[in-house]
């Protein structure tokens, strides 16, 4: 029996498997971006990219442009890795 918690509430094995299946496409896309970052940066410098699985499905130099393209493609943005590719130092605010 596998145990997990969502918002502090325990969930059963079936629910954990369902959540894992929901997150799998995003995890695959995120892993693809991480493992291919240098090649993607070379191909799409200073661009926002949306990745599904191991495929770049849309790019744009602006977030709004990328959002527009994704709306036109009618894709589920919840399954995508969306990131900005740059070799310039970035500030992360937590």
Beta strands, then each sheet from edge to edge (+ up, - down):
strand 1: 4-6
strand 2: 9-11
strand 3: 47-52
strand 4: 55-60
strand 5: 81-85
sheet 1: 1+ 2-
sheet 2: 4+ 3- 5+
end
